């Protein structure tokens, strides 16, 4: 997978919007939203995950290429993975 590194802010925003839709469709069944109350049965919200040390574009790209148990394995297309990375990076900028 080629790294994202979109320099055009409009394209980055469009990719992040698409990535958010992918996350909402496949990942929100297990991950909390930022405004949700804590729940030990749920995975942490992405807004917290992206703030952990070492969580950069390369990390997210690599993470989406590997299986991570107990996470459900979703086989995303490469363009969906790029969009999810754009979404995660957009959360870091907020």
PDB file of N, CA, C and O in Angstrom, chain B, residues numbered from 101:
ATOM      1  N   UNK B 101       0.846  -1.170   0.000  1.00  0.00           N
ATOM      2  CA  UNK B 101       0.000   0.000   0.000  1.00  0.00           C
ATOM      3  C   UNK B 101       0.891   1.234   0.000  1.00  0.00           C
ATOM      4  O   UNK B 101       1.820   1.331   0.802  1.00  0.00           O
ATOM      5  N   UNK B 102       0.623   2.137  -0.860  1.00  0.00           N
ATOM      6  CA  UNK B 102       1.392   3.369  -0.952  1.00  0.00           C
ATOM      7  C   UNK B 102       0.918   4.325   0.127  1.00  0.00           C
ATOM      8  O   UNK B 102      -0.282   4.441   0.374  1.00  0.00           O
ATOM      9  N   UNK B 103       1.846   5.005   0.768  1.00  0.00           N
ATOM     10  CA  UNK B 103       1.496   5.955   1.819  1.00  0.00           C
ATOM     11  C   UNK B 103       0.608   7.056   1.261  1.00  0.00           C
ATOM     12  O   UNK B 103       0.687   7.408   0.084  1.00  0.00           O
ATOM     13  N   UNK B 104      -0.211   7.575   2.107  1.00  0.00           N
ATOM     14  CA  UNK B 104      -1.222   8.550   1.726  1.00  0.00           C
ATOM     15  C   UNK B 104      -0.620   9.911   1.407  1.00  0.00           C
ATOM     16  O   UNK B 104      -0.649  10.343   0.254  1.00  0.00           O
ATOM     17  N   UNK B 105      -0.088  10.574   2.385  1.00  0.00           N
ATOM     18  CA  UNK B 105       0.577  11.874   2.251  1.00  0.00           C
ATOM     19  C   UNK B 105      -0.085  12.798   1.231  1.00  0.00           C
ATOM     20  O   UNK B 105       0.568  13.291   0.312  1.00  0.00           O
ATOM     21  N   UNK B 106      -1.360  13.023   1.400  1.00  0.00           N
ATOM     22  CA  UNK B 106      -2.078  13.922   0.502  1.00  0.00           C
ATOM     23  C   UNK B 106      -1.728  15.352   0.880  1.00  0.00           C
ATOM     24  O   UNK B 106      -1.906  15.759   2.028  1.00  0.00           O
ATOM     25  N   UNK B 107      -1.230  16.114  -0.088  1.00  0.00           N
ATOM     26  CA  UNK B 107      -0.836  17.486   0.188  1.00  0.00           C
ATOM     27  C   UNK B 107      -1.972  18.463  -0.096  1.00  0.00           C
ATOM     28  O   UNK B 107      -1.975  19.565   0.451  1.00  0.00           O
ATOM     29  N   UNK B 108      -2.921  18.096  -0.922  1.00  0.00           N
ATOM     30  CA  UNK B 108      -4.051  18.956  -1.228  1.00  0.00           C
ATOM     31  C   UNK B 108      -5.091  18.810  -0.110  1.00  0.00           C
ATOM     32  O   UNK B 108      -5.655  17.730   0.061  1.00  0.00           O
ATOM     33  N   UNK B 109      -5.354  19.891   0.659  1.00  0.00           N
ATOM     34  CA  UNK B 109      -6.287  19.800   1.777  1.00  0.00           C
ATOM     35  C   UNK B 109      -7.692  19.365   1.378  1.00  0.00           C
ATOM     36  O   UNK B 109      -8.359  18.666   2.141  1.00  0.00           O
ATOM     37  N   UNK B 110      -8.147  19.759   0.210  1.00  0.00           N
ATOM     38  CA  UNK B 110      -9.489  19.366  -0.249  1.00  0.00           C
ATOM     39  C   UNK B 110      -9.539  17.858  -0.470  1.00  0.00           C
ATOM     40  O   UNK B 110     -10.484  17.200  -0.035  1.00  0.00           O
ATOM     41  N   UNK B 111      -8.534  17.309  -1.138  1.00  0.00           N
ATOM     42  CA  UNK B 111      -8.491  15.860  -1.356  1.00  0.00           C
ATOM     43  C   UNK B 111      -8.373  15.103  -0.043  1.00  0.00           C
ATOM     44  O   UNK B 111      -8.991  14.053   0.129  1.00  0.00           O
ATOM     45  N   UNK B 112      -7.576  15.636   0.888  1.00  0.00           N
ATOM     46  CA  UNK B 112      -7.418  15.004   2.199  1.00  0.00           C
ATOM     47  C   UNK B 112      -8.751  14.993   2.943  1.00  0.00           C
ATOM     48  O   UNK B 112      -9.103  13.995   3.571  1.00  0.00           O
ATOM     49  N   UNK B 113      -9.496  16.104   2.874  1.00  0.00           N
ATOM     50  CA  UNK B 113     -10.798  16.176   3.535  1.00  0.00           C
ATOM     51  C   UNK B 113     -11.785  15.193   2.918  1.00  0.00           C
ATOM     52  O   UNK B 113     -12.558  14.553   3.632  1.00  0.00           O
ATOM     53  N   UNK B 114     -11.758  15.072   1.601  1.00  0.00           N
ATOM     54  CA  UNK B 114     -12.659  14.124   0.924  1.00  0.00           C
ATOM     55  C   UNK B 114     -12.316  12.695   1.314  1.00  0.00           C
ATOM     56  O   UNK B 114     -13.214  11.895   1.575  1.00  0.00           O
ATOM     57  N   UNK B 115     -11.035  12.363   1.358  1.00  0.00           N
ATOM     58  CA  UNK B 115     -10.606  11.022   1.755  1.00  0.00           C
ATOM     59  C   UNK B 115     -11.001  10.752   3.202  1.00  0.00           C
ATOM     60  O   UNK B 115     -11.463   9.657   3.521  1.00  0.00           O
ATOM     61  N   UNK B 116     -10.825  11.733   4.078  1.00  0.00           N
ATOM     62  CA  UNK B 116     -11.191  11.571   5.488  1.00  0.00           C
ATOM     63  C   UNK B 116     -12.693  11.348   5.638  1.00  0.00           C
ATOM     64  O   UNK B 116     -13.121  10.539   6.461  1.00  0.00           O
ATOM     65  N   UNK B 117     -13.488  12.053   4.856  1.00  0.00           N
ATOM     66  CA  UNK B 117     -14.943  11.869   4.901  1.00  0.00           C
ATOM     67  C   UNK B 117     -15.315  10.455   4.474  1.00  0.00           C
ATOM     68  O   UNK B 117     -16.165   9.819   5.097  1.00  0.00           O
ATOM     69  N   UNK B 118     -14.683   9.966   3.421  1.00  0.00           N
ATOM     70  CA  UNK B 118     -14.942   8.583   2.982  1.00  0.00           C
ATOM     71  C   UNK B 118     -14.476   7.600   4.052  1.00  0.00           C
ATOM     72  O   UNK B 118     -15.151   6.607   4.324  1.00  0.00           O
ATOM     73  N   UNK B 119     -13.330   7.876   4.656  1.00  0.00           N
ATOM     74  CA  UNK B 119     -12.795   7.000   5.702  1.00  0.00           C
ATOM     75  C   UNK B 119     -13.700   6.936   6.916  1.00  0.00           C
ATOM     76  O   UNK B 119     -13.869   5.875   7.518  1.00  0.00           O
ATOM     77  N   UNK B 120     -14.277   8.062   7.273  1.00  0.00           N
ATOM     78  CA  UNK B 120     -15.218   8.074   8.399  1.00  0.00           C
ATOM     79  C   UNK B 120     -16.419   7.176   8.110  1.00  0.00           C
ATOM     80  O   UNK B 120     -16.917   6.492   9.004  1.00  0.00           O
ATOM     81  N   UNK B 121     -16.875   7.178   6.873  1.00  0.00           N
ATOM     82  CA  UNK B 121     -17.999   6.306   6.491  1.00  0.00           C
ATOM     83  C   UNK B 121     -17.620   4.833   6.609  1.00  0.00           C
ATOM     84  O   UNK B 121     -18.426   4.018   7.058  1.00  0.00           O
ATOM     85  N   UNK B 122     -16.400   4.490   6.210  1.00  0.00           N
ATOM     86  CA  UNK B 122     -15.937   3.105   6.345  1.00  0.00           C
ATOM     87  C   UNK B 122     -15.890   2.713   7.823  1.00  0.00           C
ATOM     88  O   UNK B 122     -16.343   1.634   8.204  1.00  0.00           O
ATOM     89  N   UNK B 123     -15.337   3.605   8.647  1.00  0.00           N
ATOM     90  CA  UNK B 123     -15.261   3.350  10.092  1.00  0.00           C
ATOM     91  C   UNK B 123     -16.658   3.194  10.680  1.00  0.00           C
ATOM     92  O   UNK B 123     -16.897   2.288  11.478  1.00  0.00           O
ATOM     93  N   UNK B 124     -17.577   4.066  10.295  1.00  0.00           N
ATOM     94  CA  UNK B 124     -18.942   3.975  10.817  1.00  0.00           C
ATOM     95  C   UNK B 124     -19.616   2.666  10.398  1.00  0.00           C
ATOM     96  O   UNK B 124     -20.396   2.097  11.161  1.00  0.00           O
ATOM     97  N   UNK B 125     -19.320   2.199   9.207  1.00  0.00           N
ATOM     98  CA  UNK B 125     -19.950   0.977   8.719  1.00  0.00           C
ATOM     99  C   UNK B 125     -19.367  -0.269   9.374  1.00  0.00           C
ATOM    100  O   UNK B 125     -20.118  -1.170   9.750  1.00  0.00           O
ATOM    101  N   UNK B 126     -18.057  -0.339   9.518  1.00  0.00           N
ATOM    102  CA  UNK B 126     -17.419  -1.584   9.932  1.00  0.00           C
ATOM    103  C   UNK B 126     -16.838  -1.592  11.340  1.00  0.00           C
ATOM    104  O   UNK B 126     -16.725  -2.657  11.947  1.00  0.00           O
ATOM    105  N   UNK B 127     -16.473  -0.449  11.864  1.00  0.00           N
ATOM    106  CA  UNK B 127     -15.685  -0.434  13.105  1.00  0.00           C
ATOM    107  C   UNK B 127     -16.455   0.037  14.326  1.00  0.00           C
ATOM    108  O   UNK B 127     -16.082  -0.287  15.454  1.00  0.00           O
ATOM    109  N   UNK B 128     -17.501   0.778  14.125  1.00  0.00           N
ATOM    110  CA  UNK B 128     -18.221   1.364  15.258  1.00  0.00           C
ATOM    111  C   UNK B 128     -19.038   0.350  16.051  1.00  0.00           C
ATOM    112  O   UNK B 128     -19.562   0.678  17.115  1.00  0.00           O
ATOM    113  N   UNK B 129     -19.152  -0.862  15.554  1.00  0.00           N
ATOM    114  CA  UNK B 129     -19.837  -1.892  16.334  1.00  0.00           C
ATOM    115  C   UNK B 129     -19.055  -2.201  17.605  1.00  0.00           C
ATOM    116  O   UNK B 129     -19.630  -2.624  18.608  1.00  0.00           O
ATOM    117  N   UNK B 130     -17.743  -1.989  17.558  1.00  0.00           N
ATOM    118  CA  UNK B 130     -16.888  -2.330  18.696  1.00  0.00           C
ATOM    119  C   UNK B 130     -16.196  -1.124  19.329  1.00  0.00           C
ATOM    120  O   UNK B 130     -15.839  -1.171  20.506  1.00  0.00           O
ATOM    121  N   UNK B 131     -16.004  -0.064  18.580  1.00  0.00           N
ATOM    122  CA  UNK B 131     -15.300   1.112  19.096  1.00  0.00           C
ATOM    123  C   UNK B 131     -16.279   2.166  19.584  1.00  0.00           C
ATOM    124  O   UNK B 131     -17.273   2.478  18.927  1.00  0.00           O
ATOM    125  N   UNK B 132     -15.968   2.708  20.765  1.00  0.00           N
ATOM    126  CA  UNK B 132     -16.762   3.805  21.306  1.00  0.00           C
ATOM    127  C   UNK B 132     -16.615   5.050  20.438  1.00  0.00           C
ATOM    128  O   UNK B 132     -15.627   5.210  19.722  1.00  0.00           O
ATOM    129  N   UNK B 133     -17.592   5.907  20.510  1.00  0.00           N
ATOM    130  CA  UNK B 133     -17.477   7.254  19.950  1.00  0.00           C
ATOM    131  C   UNK B 133     -16.908   8.136  21.053  1.00  0.00           C
ATOM    132  O   UNK B 133     -17.001   7.789  22.231  1.00  0.00           O
ATOM    133  N   UNK B 134     -16.325   9.264  20.691  1.00  0.00           N
ATOM    134  CA  UNK B 134     -15.667  10.137  21.662  1.00  0.00           C
ATOM    135  C   UNK B 134     -16.608  10.577  22.784  1.00  0.00           C
ATOM    136  O   UNK B 134     -16.173  10.708  23.928  1.00  0.00           O
ATOM    137  N   UNK B 135     -17.866  10.804  22.487  1.00  0.00           N
ATOM    138  CA  UNK B 135     -18.815  11.304  23.480  1.00  0.00           C
ATOM    139  C   UNK B 135     -19.470  10.188  24.305  1.00  0.00           C
ATOM    140  O   UNK B 135     -20.216  10.478  25.240  1.00  0.00           O
ATOM    141  N   UNK B 136     -19.206   8.933  23.977  1.00  0.00           N
ATOM    142  CA  UNK B 136     -19.819   7.824  24.703  1.00  0.00           C
ATOM    143  C   UNK B 136     -19.223   7.691  26.101  1.00  0.00           C
ATOM    144  O   UNK B 136     -18.050   7.995  26.315  1.00  0.00           O
ATOM    145  N   UNK B 137     -20.041   7.232  27.052  1.00  0.00           N
ATOM    146  CA  UNK B 137     -19.489   6.960  28.380  1.00  0.00           C
ATOM    147  C   UNK B 137     -18.552   5.752  28.309  1.00  0.00           C
ATOM    148  O   UNK B 137     -18.711   4.896  27.438  1.00  0.00           O
ATOM    149  N   UNK B 138     -17.585   5.680  29.212  1.00  0.00           N
ATOM    150  CA  UNK B 138     -16.668   4.529  29.208  1.00  0.00           C
ATOM    151  C   UNK B 138     -17.428   3.206  29.304  1.00  0.00           C
ATOM    152  O   UNK B 138     -18.442   3.099  29.994  1.00  0.00           O
ATOM    153  N   UNK B 139     -16.917   2.219  28.603  1.00  0.00           N
ATOM    154  CA  UNK B 139     -17.530   0.893  28.613  1.00  0.00           C
ATOM    155  C   UNK B 139     -16.402  -0.121  28.427  1.00  0.00           C
ATOM    156  O   UNK B 139     -15.791  -0.177  27.360  1.00  0.00           O
ATOM    157  N   UNK B 140     -16.122  -0.922  29.457  1.00  0.00           N
ATOM    158  CA  UNK B 140     -15.006  -1.869  29.364  1.00  0.00           C
ATOM    159  C   UNK B 140     -15.204  -2.962  28.316  1.00  0.00           C
ATOM    160  O   UNK B 140     -14.252  -3.654  27.955  1.00  0.00           O
ATOM    161  N   UNK B 141     -16.421  -3.120  27.831  1.00  0.00           N
ATOM    162  CA  UNK B 141     -16.693  -4.126  26.806  1.00  0.00           C
ATOM    163  C   UNK B 141     -16.477  -3.610  25.392  1.00  0.00           C
ATOM    164  O   UNK B 141     -16.597  -4.357  24.421  1.00  0.00           O
ATOM    165  N   UNK B 142     -16.157  -2.324  25.287  1.00  0.00           N
ATOM    166  CA  UNK B 142     -15.965  -1.708  23.976  1.00  0.00           C
ATOM    167  C   UNK B 142     -14.509  -1.291  23.799  1.00  0.00           C
ATOM    168  O   UNK B 142     -13.801  -1.033  24.772  1.00  0.00           O
ATOM    169  N   UNK B 143     -14.079  -1.230  22.553  1.00  0.00           N
ATOM    170  CA  UNK B 143     -12.738  -0.726  22.232  1.00  0.00           C
ATOM    171  C   UNK B 143     -12.741   0.792  22.386  1.00  0.00           C
ATOM    172  O   UNK B 143     -13.794   1.424  22.294  1.00  0.00           O
ATOM    173  N   UNK B 144     -11.568   1.379  22.620  1.00  0.00           N
ATOM    174  CA  UNK B 144     -11.516   2.832  22.843  1.00  0.00           C
ATOM    175  C   UNK B 144     -11.901   3.628  21.600  1.00  0.00           C
ATOM    176  O   UNK B 144     -11.842   3.123  20.479  1.00  0.00           O
ATOM    177  N   UNK B 145     -12.293   4.878  21.819  1.00  0.00           N
ATOM    178  CA  UNK B 145     -12.625   5.737  20.677  1.00  0.00           C
ATOM    179  C   UNK B 145     -11.371   6.082  19.873  1.00  0.00           C
ATOM    180  O   UNK B 145     -10.264   6.138  20.409  1.00  0.00           O
ATOM    181  N   UNK B 146     -11.568   6.306  18.606  1.00  0.00           N
ATOM    182  CA  UNK B 146     -10.446   6.633  17.719  1.00  0.00           C
ATOM    183  C   UNK B 146      -9.764   7.927  18.126  1.00  0.00           C
ATOM    184  O   UNK B 146      -8.557   8.084  17.941  1.00  0.00           O
ATOM    185  N   UNK B 147     -10.532   8.850  18.677  1.00  0.00           N
ATOM    186  CA  UNK B 147      -9.956  10.119  19.106  1.00  0.00           C
ATOM    187  C   UNK B 147      -8.871   9.910  20.166  1.00  0.00           C
ATOM    188  O   UNK B 147      -7.937  10.707  20.258  1.00  0.00           O
ATOM    189  N   UNK B 148      -8.987   8.851  20.963  1.00  0.00           N
ATOM    190  CA  UNK B 148      -7.951   8.529  21.956  1.00  0.00           C
ATOM    191  C   UNK B 148      -6.832   7.703  21.335  1.00  0.00           C
ATOM    192  O   UNK B 148      -5.659   7.903  21.651  1.00  0.00           O
ATOM    193  N   UNK B 149      -7.190   6.788  20.463  1.00  0.00           N
ATOM    194  CA  UNK B 149      -6.190   5.921  19.834  1.00  0.00           C
ATOM    195  C   UNK B 149      -5.171   6.744  19.051  1.00  0.00           C
ATOM    196  O   UNK B 149      -3.972   6.477  19.117  1.00  0.00           O
ATOM    197  N   UNK B 150      -5.644   7.740  18.314  1.00  0.00           N
ATOM    198  CA  UNK B 150      -4.734   8.507  17.451  1.00  0.00           C
ATOM    199  C   UNK B 150      -3.772   9.384  18.241  1.00  0.00           C
ATOM    200  O   UNK B 150      -2.784   9.865  17.686  1.00  0.00           O
ATOM    201  N   UNK B 151      -4.041   9.598  19.523  1.00  0.00           N
ATOM    202  CA  UNK B 151      -3.163  10.434  20.350  1.00  0.00           C
ATOM    203  C   UNK B 151      -2.049   9.635  21.027  1.00  0.00           C
ATOM    204  O   UNK B 151      -1.168  10.224  21.654  1.00  0.00           O
ATOM    205  N   UNK B 152      -2.070   8.320  20.914  1.00  0.00           N
ATOM    206  CA  UNK B 152      -1.029   7.501  21.524  1.00  0.00           C
ATOM    207  C   UNK B 152       0.301   7.728  20.810  1.00  0.00           C
ATOM    208  O   UNK B 152       0.330   7.954  19.600  1.00  0.00           O
ATOM    209  N   UNK B 153       1.402   7.667  21.562  1.00  0.00           N
ATOM    210  CA  UNK B 153       2.724   7.861  20.941  1.00  0.00           C
ATOM    211  C   UNK B 153       2.959   6.857  19.798  1.00  0.00           C
ATOM    212  O   UNK B 153       2.582   5.689  19.883  1.00  0.00           O
ATOM    213  N   UNK B 154       3.584   7.347  18.747  1.00  0.00           N
ATOM    214  CA  UNK B 154       3.938   6.495  17.611  1.00  0.00           C
ATOM    215  C   UNK B 154       2.829   6.263  16.612  1.00  0.00           C
ATOM    216  O   UNK B 154       3.013   5.532  15.639  1.00  0.00           O
ATOM    217  N   UNK B 155       1.686   6.870  16.835  1.00  0.00           N
ATOM    218  CA  UNK B 155       0.558   6.671  15.919  1.00  0.00           C
ATOM    219  C   UNK B 155       0.652   7.688  14.797  1.00  0.00           C
ATOM    220  O   UNK B 155       0.021   8.744  14.838  1.00  0.00           O
ATOM    221  N   UNK B 156       1.443   7.354  13.803  1.00  0.00           N
ATOM    222  CA  UNK B 156       1.600   8.222  12.643  1.00  0.00           C
ATOM    223  C   UNK B 156       1.060   7.503  11.412  1.00  0.00           C
ATOM    224  O   UNK B 156       0.534   6.395  11.511  1.00  0.00           O
ATOM    225  N   UNK B 157       1.191   8.128  10.280  1.00  0.00           N
ATOM    226  CA  UNK B 157       0.661   7.549   9.040  1.00  0.00           C
ATOM    227  C   UNK B 157       1.234   6.165   8.777  1.00  0.00           C
ATOM    228  O   UNK B 157       0.494   5.246   8.425  1.00  0.00           O
ATOM    229  N   UNK B 158       2.534   6.005   8.941  1.00  0.00           N
ATOM    230  CA  UNK B 158       3.169   4.707   8.689  1.00  0.00           C
ATOM    231  C   UNK B 158       2.610   3.631   9.618  1.00  0.00           C
ATOM    232  O   UNK B 158       2.386   2.496   9.197  1.00  0.00           O
ATOM    233  N   UNK B 159       2.389   3.987  10.873  1.00  0.00           N
ATOM    234  CA  UNK B 159       1.819   3.027  11.822  1.00  0.00           C
ATOM    235  C   UNK B 159       0.429   2.574  11.367  1.00  0.00           C
ATOM    236  O   UNK B 159       0.144   1.377  11.330  1.00  0.00           O
ATOM    237  N   UNK B 160      -0.435   3.536  11.019  1.00  0.00           N
ATOM    238  CA  UNK B 160      -1.805   3.187  10.625  1.00  0.00           C
ATOM    239  C   UNK B 160      -1.828   2.360   9.342  1.00  0.00           C
ATOM    240  O   UNK B 160      -2.610   1.416   9.226  1.00  0.00           O
ATOM    241  N   UNK B 161      -0.981   2.707   8.387  1.00  0.00           N
ATOM    242  CA  UNK B 161      -0.908   1.939   7.139  1.00  0.00           C
ATOM    243  C   UNK B 161      -0.518   0.495   7.454  1.00  0.00           C
ATOM    244  O   UNK B 161      -1.145  -0.447   6.970  1.00  0.00           O
ATOM    245  N   UNK B 162       0.518   0.334   8.265  1.00  0.00           N
ATOM    246  CA  UNK B 162       0.988  -1.007   8.641  1.00  0.00           C
ATOM    247  C   UNK B 162      -0.091  -1.753   9.423  1.00  0.00           C
ATOM    248  O   UNK B 162      -0.327  -2.936   9.177  1.00  0.00           O
ATOM    249  N   UNK B 163      -0.740  -1.077  10.353  1.00  0.00           N
ATOM    250  CA  UNK B 163      -1.776  -1.694  11.176  1.00  0.00           C
ATOM    251  C   UNK B 163      -2.902  -2.258  10.319  1.00  0.00           C
ATOM    252  O   UNK B 163      -3.389  -3.359  10.574  1.00  0.00           O
ATOM    253  N   UNK B 164      -3.314  -1.510   9.313  1.00  0.00           N
ATOM    254  CA  UNK B 164      -4.430  -1.952   8.480  1.00  0.00           C
ATOM    255  C   UNK B 164      -4.058  -3.094   7.541  1.00  0.00           C
ATOM    256  O   UNK B 164      -4.938  -3.707   6.936  1.00  0.00           O
ATOM    257  N   UNK B 165      -2.780  -3.383   7.413  1.00  0.00           N
ATOM    258  CA  UNK B 165      -2.334  -4.496   6.580  1.00  0.00           C
ATOM    259  C   UNK B 165      -2.250  -5.808   7.354  1.00  0.00           C
ATOM    260  O   UNK B 165      -2.093  -6.872   6.754  1.00  0.00           O
ATOM    261  N   UNK B 166      -2.352  -5.742   8.685  1.00  0.00           N
ATOM    262  CA  UNK B 166      -2.170  -6.922   9.527  1.00  0.00           C
ATOM    263  C   UNK B 166      -3.481  -7.291  10.223  1.00  0.00           C
ATOM    264  O   UNK B 166      -4.375  -6.458  10.377  1.00  0.00           O
ATOM    265  N   UNK B 167      -3.577  -8.563  10.641  1.00  0.00           N
ATOM    266  CA  UNK B 167      -4.708  -9.006  11.449  1.00  0.00           C
ATOM    267  C   UNK B 167      -4.409  -8.686  12.912  1.00  0.00           C
ATOM    268  O   UNK B 167      -3.272  -8.822  13.364  1.00  0.00           O
ATOM    269  N   UNK B 168      -5.423  -8.266  13.640  1.00  0.00           N
ATOM    270  CA  UNK B 168      -5.261  -7.912  15.052  1.00  0.00           C
ATOM    271  C   UNK B 168      -6.391  -8.515  15.864  1.00  0.00           C
ATOM    272  O   UNK B 168      -7.512  -8.007  15.878  1.00  0.00           O
ATOM    273  N   UNK B 169      -6.080  -9.582  16.525  1.00  0.00           N
ATOM    274  CA  UNK B 169      -7.084 -10.240  17.355  1.00  0.00           C
ATOM    275  C   UNK B 169      -7.114  -9.562  18.720  1.00  0.00           C
ATOM    276  O   UNK B 169      -6.051  -9.201  19.224  1.00  0.00           O
ATOM    277  N   UNK B 170      -8.250  -9.372  19.330  1.00  0.00           N
ATOM    278  CA  UNK B 170      -9.533  -9.994  19.009  1.00  0.00           C
ATOM    279  C   UNK B 170     -10.382  -9.202  18.020  1.00  0.00           C
ATOM    280  O   UNK B 170     -11.576  -9.467  17.879  1.00  0.00           O
ATOM    281  N   UNK B 171      -9.779  -8.236  17.339  1.00  0.00           N
ATOM    282  CA  UNK B 171     -10.554  -7.466  16.366  1.00  0.00           C
ATOM    283  C   UNK B 171     -11.100  -8.383  15.281  1.00  0.00           C
ATOM    284  O   UNK B 171     -10.438  -9.318  14.831  1.00  0.00           O
ATOM    285  N   UNK B 172     -12.321  -8.086  14.882  1.00  0.00           N
ATOM    286  CA  UNK B 172     -12.911  -8.779  13.747  1.00  0.00           C
ATOM    287  C   UNK B 172     -12.088  -8.448  12.512  1.00  0.00           C
ATOM    288  O   UNK B 172     -11.650  -7.310  12.339  1.00  0.00           O
ATOM    289  N   UNK B 173     -11.883  -9.421  11.669  1.00  0.00           N
ATOM    290  CA  UNK B 173     -11.093  -9.190  10.464  1.00  0.00           C
ATOM    291  C   UNK B 173     -12.021  -8.739   9.344  1.00  0.00           C
ATOM    292  O   UNK B 173     -12.860  -9.500   8.861  1.00  0.00           O
ATOM    293  N   UNK B 174     -11.850  -7.498   8.949  1.00  0.00           N
ATOM    294  CA  UNK B 174     -12.577  -6.968   7.803  1.00  0.00           C
ATOM    295  C   UNK B 174     -11.577  -6.794   6.680  1.00  0.00           C
ATOM    296  O   UNK B 174     -10.510  -6.212   6.874  1.00  0.00           O
ATOM    297  N   UNK B 175     -11.909  -7.279   5.550  1.00  0.00           N
ATOM    298  CA  UNK B 175     -11.027  -7.152   4.389  1.00  0.00           C
ATOM    299  C   UNK B 175     -11.417  -5.904   3.615  1.00  0.00           C
ATOM    300  O   UNK B 175     -12.307  -5.925   2.765  1.00  0.00           O
ATOM    301  N   UNK B 176     -10.730  -4.827   3.932  1.00  0.00           N
ATOM    302  CA  UNK B 176     -11.009  -3.562   3.247  1.00  0.00           C
ATOM    303  C   UNK B 176     -10.215  -3.502   1.951  1.00  0.00           C
ATOM    304  O   UNK B 176      -9.121  -4.057   1.854  1.00  0.00           O
ATOM    305  N   UNK B 177     -10.768  -2.833   0.971  1.00  0.00           N
ATOM    306  CA  UNK B 177     -10.039  -2.564  -0.260  1.00  0.00           C
ATOM    307  C   UNK B 177      -8.948  -1.545   0.040  1.00  0.00           C
ATOM    308  O   UNK B 177      -9.042  -0.799   1.014  1.00  0.00           O
ATOM    309  N   UNK B 178      -7.917  -1.514  -0.795  1.00  0.00           N
ATOM    310  CA  UNK B 178      -6.797  -0.594  -0.574  1.00  0.00           C
ATOM    311  C   UNK B 178      -7.251   0.858  -0.508  1.00  0.00           C
ATOM    312  O   UNK B 178      -6.744   1.627   0.309  1.00  0.00           O
ATOM    313  N   UNK B 179      -8.207   1.245  -1.362  1.00  0.00           N
ATOM    314  CA  UNK B 179      -8.681   2.628  -1.323  1.00  0.00           C
ATOM    315  C   UNK B 179      -9.421   2.917  -0.019  1.00  0.00           C
ATOM    316  O   UNK B 179      -9.349   4.034   0.493  1.00  0.00           O
ATOM    317  N   UNK B 180     -10.124   1.938   0.519  1.00  0.00           N
ATOM    318  CA  UNK B 180     -10.798   2.124   1.801  1.00  0.00           C
ATOM    319  C   UNK B 180      -9.779   2.273   2.930  1.00  0.00           C
ATOM    320  O   UNK B 180      -9.964   3.089   3.833  1.00  0.00           O
ATOM    321  N   UNK B 181      -8.716   1.493   2.879  1.00  0.00           N
ATOM    322  CA  UNK B 181      -7.653   1.608   3.881  1.00  0.00           C
ATOM    323  C   UNK B 181      -7.021   2.989   3.838  1.00  0.00           C
ATOM    324  O   UNK B 181      -6.786   3.598   4.882  1.00  0.00           O
ATOM    325  N   UNK B 182      -6.744   3.484   2.646  1.00  0.00           N
ATOM    326  CA  UNK B 182      -6.171   4.832   2.518  1.00  0.00           C
ATOM    327  C   UNK B 182      -7.118   5.885   3.098  1.00  0.00           C
ATOM    328  O   UNK B 182      -6.685   6.826   3.763  1.00  0.00           O
ATOM    329  N   UNK B 183      -8.409   5.712   2.838  1.00  0.00           N
ATOM    330  CA  UNK B 183      -9.388   6.663   3.352  1.00  0.00           C
ATOM    331  C   UNK B 183      -9.492   6.587   4.880  1.00  0.00           C
ATOM    332  O   UNK B 183      -9.645   7.616   5.539  1.00  0.00           O
ATOM    333  N   UNK B 184      -9.409   5.389   5.441  1.00  0.00           N
ATOM    334  CA  UNK B 184      -9.438   5.247   6.900  1.00  0.00           C
ATOM    335  C   UNK B 184      -8.211   5.922   7.510  1.00  0.00           C
ATOM    336  O   UNK B 184      -8.320   6.596   8.534  1.00  0.00           O
ATOM    337  N   UNK B 185      -7.049   5.745   6.890  1.00  0.00           N
ATOM    338  CA  UNK B 185      -5.842   6.427   7.376  1.00  0.00           C
ATOM    339  C   UNK B 185      -6.031   7.935   7.316  1.00  0.00           C
ATOM    340  O   UNK B 185      -5.648   8.640   8.250  1.00  0.00           O
ATOM    341  N   UNK B 186      -6.607   8.435   6.251  1.00  0.00           N
ATOM    342  CA  UNK B 186      -6.868   9.877   6.138  1.00  0.00           C
ATOM    343  C   UNK B 186      -7.799  10.337   7.253  1.00  0.00           C
ATOM    344  O   UNK B 186      -7.600  11.408   7.826  1.00  0.00           O
ATOM    345  N   UNK B 187      -8.798   9.544   7.557  1.00  0.00           N
ATOM    346  CA  UNK B 187      -9.724   9.880   8.640  1.00  0.00           C
ATOM    347  C   UNK B 187      -8.991   9.923   9.983  1.00  0.00           C
ATOM    348  O   UNK B 187      -9.164  10.867  10.753  1.00  0.00           O
ATOM    349  N   UNK B 188      -8.179   8.911  10.263  1.00  0.00           N
ATOM    350  CA  UNK B 188      -7.449   8.874  11.527  1.00  0.00           C
ATOM    351  C   UNK B 188      -6.498  10.058  11.651  1.00  0.00           C
ATOM    352  O   UNK B 188      -6.390  10.663  12.718  1.00  0.00           O
ATOM    353  N   UNK B 189      -5.813  10.388  10.567  1.00  0.00           N
ATOM    354  CA  UNK B 189      -4.913  11.536  10.591  1.00  0.00           C
ATOM    355  C   UNK B 189      -5.674  12.844  10.788  1.00  0.00           C
ATOM    356  O   UNK B 189      -5.169  13.775  11.416  1.00  0.00           O
ATOM    357  N   UNK B 190      -6.895  12.908  10.246  1.00  0.00           N
ATOM    358  CA  UNK B 190      -7.706  14.122  10.425  1.00  0.00           C
ATOM    359  C   UNK B 190      -8.093  14.280  11.897  1.00  0.00           C
ATOM    360  O   UNK B 190      -8.196  15.402  12.392  1.00  0.00           O
ATOM    361  N   UNK B 191      -8.304  13.173  12.591  1.00  0.00           N
ATOM    362  CA  UNK B 191      -8.613  13.245  14.022  1.00  0.00           C
ATOM    363  C   UNK B 191      -7.424  13.782  14.812  1.00  0.00           C
ATOM    364  O   UNK B 191      -7.603  14.482  15.809  1.00  0.00           O
ATOM    365  N   UNK B 192      -6.235  13.461  14.377  1.00  0.00           N
ATOM    366  CA  UNK B 192      -5.031  13.970  15.064  1.00  0.00           C
ATOM    367  C   UNK B 192      -4.927  15.474  14.917  1.00  0.00           C
ATOM    368  O   UNK B 192      -4.418  16.149  15.813  1.00  0.00           O
ATOM    369  N   UNK B 193      -5.394  16.005  13.818  1.00  0.00           N
ATOM    370  CA  UNK B 193      -5.265  17.445  13.561  1.00  0.00           C
ATOM    371  C   UNK B 193      -6.316  18.269  14.310  1.00  0.00           C
ATOM    372  O   UNK B 193      -6.208  19.492  14.397  1.00  0.00           O
ATOM    373  N   UNK B 194      -7.313  17.600  14.838  1.00  0.00           N
ATOM    374  CA  UNK B 194      -8.404  18.331  15.539  1.00  0.00           C
ATOM    375  C   UNK B 194      -8.000  18.670  16.952  1.00  0.00           C
ATOM    376  O   UNK B 194      -8.778  19.277  17.688  1.00  0.00           O
TER     377      UNK B 194
END
